[in-house]
C-alpha cells in the first residue's frame, strides 16, 4: 500500500491525544485504533522542521576561530527549550508514531527486527516498503526533536565529570547518545519532566565512559568506585593523609585503599594541547629539542636506513640490484614501472617481476629488519 500525500494536522492529533491522556489506561487502545485508521487512509504526520525550535538569527563573530565546544554551545543556545505542556504533547506524539510504525510493520508481515540491517549497513528505507519507511522517518524526526531540545542537559551535567581526566567533547557525545535512550524509555504517564528522567541516563553514560576510558590501562570498576571514596576522603583529610587514616575514614579495607592509591595515576598525551598557556601545540612541542632544524638526528639510531639498504643491495646480483633500484627509485629521480624496466633490459614484464620477487626475498634478513624498524 502506497501512502497518499495527505497530512494529518499536528493540532488535530495533539487535541485527540491530549483528550485521551486524561484516561491513561485507555490511551493506548484509542491511539492504536487511530493509527490503524491513518495507515488505512494513507495519512502522513505533520512534522515540525528544525528551524521551528531554533531562535532566529545567527551567532555573531568574536573575531577569532571558536573551538568545537564553543561552536556547539553557541548552536545549542539557539535551540528553544520546551515547557511541560509542549513536552508532554511531543512525548505522546512519539508514542503515537511508534504505534503507526508497529501497525505498518504488521500490515507488511514484518517485525521490529526487520528494521535492523543484518550487515549493520543502510537504513530501513533502503530495504523496506515505502509506508514502513515513512513511519520510521516520522518516528526518528520526533525523537530527534526531543533530543535536540534537551541537549543543554548534556552541557550542564558534563561539568560534574569533566575534571576527571577525560575529553569533554567525548563526554558530551556520550551524553547526547544517552538522550536517545532516555527518549525511548520516557513515559509521560508518570507526570515527570523529561529532564528529570534524562539526567539519570546522562549520569549513567558519563560514569560508564569514565570507567572504561579514563585510564590508559583498564582499571576494574570496583577499584574505580573505591577510588572515588578515597578521593573524597583525601579532600577532607588532606592530600598527604596516610592510607590507614583514609581506610578509617572511608570504611574500606587497607589493602583496597592502597590499591586505589596505586591506581590513581593518569597519563597525558604528548599531543594534548597545553591548558592555560600561550604556547601553541602540545606537551611534545614543549619537550622537543630546542634550536633550528629538525630535532631528529639519524645519528641517534644505531645505524641509518640508507646505510642498511646499501649493505643489503650489495648482497644482490647486478641484475637484481638494477631491478630494485629502478622499481623503487633507490638513488633515482623516480620509481619506474615494470614495463619501463622490462623495455630497458630487453626482457618480458613477467621476467622483471620474477627478478624483483627473488631480490626482495634475499633482502628479508634479520639485519635489515632491525635496521629498518626505527624508521617504520
N, C-alpha and C positions, 0 to 999 in steps of 0.2 A: 504494500500500500504506500503510495507516494503522498507526502504531505502537500496540502494546498497552501497558497500564500495568504492565509488569514491569521490575523493576530488576535490573541485574547488579551484584552486590555488589562494592564497591571492593576489599575484601580479596581476593576470589577473582581479580579481574582483575589486581591487583598481584602476587599469587602466581604466576600464569601468566607475566606479562610479566617478572618478576624471574628466573624459571626459564629462560626463553628468552634472557634477556640474557647468560647465560653463554656463549652462542654467537652473538655479534653478527651474523655473516654470514647466519645463517638466521632471525634475529629478525623481519625484515620480512615474509618469506613466511609465517611462522607467524601473525603478527599480522594479516595480510591475510585468512587463512582464518578466523580468529576474527571479524574484522569482518564478513565475508560471512554468517557464521552468525548473528551478532547482528542484522544487518539483516533477515535472513530470518525470525528468530523474534520480531522486534519488541521486543528488549530495550533498555531505556534505561540509560545510565551513571549510577551513583550519584554525585552531586556533593556536595562539602562546601560549606556555607554560609559567608559571610564571618565570621560570629561564631565559627566553629570555629578560626580562626587569629588571633583577637584576644584579648588578655588581658581578664579580667573587670573590670568597674568602669569608671567614667568619670573623666576628669581633674578634679582639684579646682579650685575657683575661686581666682584670685590676687587678687581684689578690684578688678581693672581689666580693661578690654577688651583682649584679646590681639590682636596683629597677625595678618594672614592667615598669614604664615610661621610664627609661633609656634603657631597652631592646627594647621597642617599638621604641624609637628614633633611636637606632642603626639599627634595621631592616628597618626602613623607609629610613635611609641614604643610604642603599644599593640599593634602587629602583631608576632606572634611570627615570628622568623626560622626558617629550615629547616636541618637538618643534612644531611650529604652523602647519607645513605640516603633521607630523605624527598624531597630534591630530585631524586634520580635516579628515584624512583618516579613523581613528578609529571611529569617530562620524558618518561618512557616512556608515561604515560597520555595526554599531549598528542599524542605521535606516533600512538598508537592511535586517538585521536579524529580525527586527520587522515585516517587510513585509513578509519574509519567514514564520514566525510563524503565522501571520494572514491568509496567504493562506493555510497553513497546517490545521489550525482550520476549515477554510471554507470547505475544502475537506472532513473533517470528520463530518461536520454538527455541529460543536461546536462553542462556543464563548469564549471571554477572561474570562468571569465569570467562565467558566468550569475549568480554571487553578487554581482557588482558592478552597481549600478543604472546604466543608461545616462545618466540625468539627474543622478546623484550624490545623489539623494534617496531615502530609505526603505531599510530593511534587507531582507535576503533573505526574512524571514518574511512580508513583505507581498506577495511576488510568487511565491514558490516553494512546492512541495509540503510538507506537514507533516513528513514524515520527513527531508527535507533541512534544513528549519528546525530541527528537533530536534538534528540532528548539528552544525549550525553553532552553536547555542546552547551545546551541551556543550563544543565546542572553545573558544569565546570565554570561557566561565566559567573554564576551567582555565588559559588564557593569562593571564587577569586575576589569578588566584590567584598564579601565579608572579611576575607583575609586582609586585603589591601587597606580597608578602612579601620583595621586594628593593628597595622604594622607598627604603630607608635609604641605598642606594648613591648615589642622586642627591643626597641631602643631604650625605653625606660628601665626595663628589668635587667638588661645586659650589664648595667653598671655594678650590680651586686657580684658579678663573677669576672668582670674584665680585668681585675687586678691580679688574677691568679696565674698569670704567665701564659695565656693563650691569646691568639689573634682575635681582636674584637669583631672583625668582619666575619670570621668563621662562626663565632658565637651568634651573631645576628642572623647569619644564613640558617644555622640550625634552628633558631627560634622562629624564623619565618616559615620553615618547613613544618615545625610543630603546630603552627596555627592552622594548617590544613587538617591535621589530625584532630585538633580541637573542634573545628567546624563539623567534622564527621561524627563526633561524639556529643555535640551540644544538643540538649533537649530543652526547648523553650517552655515546656510544660512546668518545669521546676521553678520558674519565675526568677532565675538568676540572670544577671547581666552576662553577656558573653565574655567580657574581660575578666570577670571573677572566675569563670571556669577556665579560660585560656591560660591564665597565669600559672596554674598547676602544670599544664603541658609545657610551658616555657621553661619553668624551673627544672622539670624532668629532662628536657632536651639539653639544657645548659650543663646539668650535672653529668649526664651521660657522656657529653663531649669531653668534659674535663676529666672524667675517669678514664677515658680511652685515649685521649690525645694530648693531655697536658704534660706528659713526660716523654722524653726520647726513649727511655726504657720503660716498658709497661709495668706499672705498679698495681698490685691487686686492689680491688675495690675496698675490701675490708681495711687494708692498710691506709688507703686514702681517707676513709671515714675516720680512722684513728688519728690520722694526721690533722684533720680538721679540728678535733678536740684538743690536740696538742698545741696547735697554733692559737686557739682561743685561750688556752692556759698560759702560753707564753706572753700573750697580750696583757694578761692580768698580773703575771708574776715577774715579767721582765725577760729580755732575750737570753740572759745568761743563767736562767733557772736550771737547777740540777735535775736530771731525769727522775730521781727519787721524789723530788718535790712536785714535779709535773704529774707523776703517777698518782700521788696522793690527791692532787687537785682534780684530776680527771676521773679517777677510779679505774684506770686501765692498768693492766699488769706491767711491771717494769720492763720486761723484755719487749712488749709491744710498743711502749714509749720509745725505747732505744731504737727499735726497728723503724718507727715513724720518723724519728730524727735523722736516721741514716738515709731514709728515702726522700727527705726534704731537700733535695738538690735539683736544681734546674739547669737546663742547657740554654745557651744563647747562640743563635745563628750568626755566623760571620757576615752574612748578607743582610741581617736585620738592620733597619735604619736606626741611627742614633737618636734617642729621645732627648728632647730638651737642649739640643746643641745646634750650633750654626753650621756645623760641618756636614756637607753632603756625603752620601754614601753610607756604608755600614761599618761595623766594627773591624772588618777585614781591611778596610782602607786605612783605618787608624793604626793598625798593627803592621801595615805594609812597610817595606823598606823605604827610607827617605832618599831624596836626591832625584836627579833626572834619569830618564830612560826606564827600561823595563826592569823591575826588581828581580826578575828571574835570570839566573845565570846558569848556562849549561854546565859550568864547572862544578856546580853544586851537586850534580849527579856523578856516579862512579864512571860513567862513560857517555859520550854523546851518541845520539841516534845516527848521525851521519857516519861516524867512525865505525859503528857496529854494522851498518848497512854495507859500507865499503868492504869490511872484512868478510861479510857473508857473500858478497858478489865475487870476491876473489876466489872463492871455492868453486865457482861455476865454470863451465867451459865457455869459450869465446862466443859461441852461438847463443847459449843460454843467457849469458850476461847481456849480449846485444839485444835480445828479445825483451828482457825485463826493463832494460834502460829505455828502450823505445816505448814500450807499452805503458809504463808508469811514470815516464818523464824524469828518471834519475839523471841529473846533470844535463837535462834537455830543456828547451824552451817550452815544450808542451808534451802531453801524453799523446801517443799515436794509436790509431785503431788497428785491429788485426789485419784489415785489408791493406793499410799503408805499409805495415811491417812486411806482409807477405809480398807485396809488389817490390819492395826494396831488396828483399832476399831472393826473390825469384822462386818462391815455393807457394804451396796452397795455403789457404786460411786454416785448414784443419791441421796442417803440419806446424804452423806457428802456434796454434793453441796447444798442441801436444808438447812442444818445447817449453811453453810457458808453464804448463801444469807440472812438468818434470822439474823445472828450475825452482818453482815455488815450494815443491816438496823438499828439495835439498836445503832450502833456506829455513825450514822449520826446525831449527836447532834450539836447544835449551839456552845456549849462549845469547842468541839473538832475542829470544823471548824475554830473558832477564834484562837485556839492554833496552828493549823497546817498551817494557812495562811502564816506566815512569812517564812516557810520552803518550800513552793511550788513554 
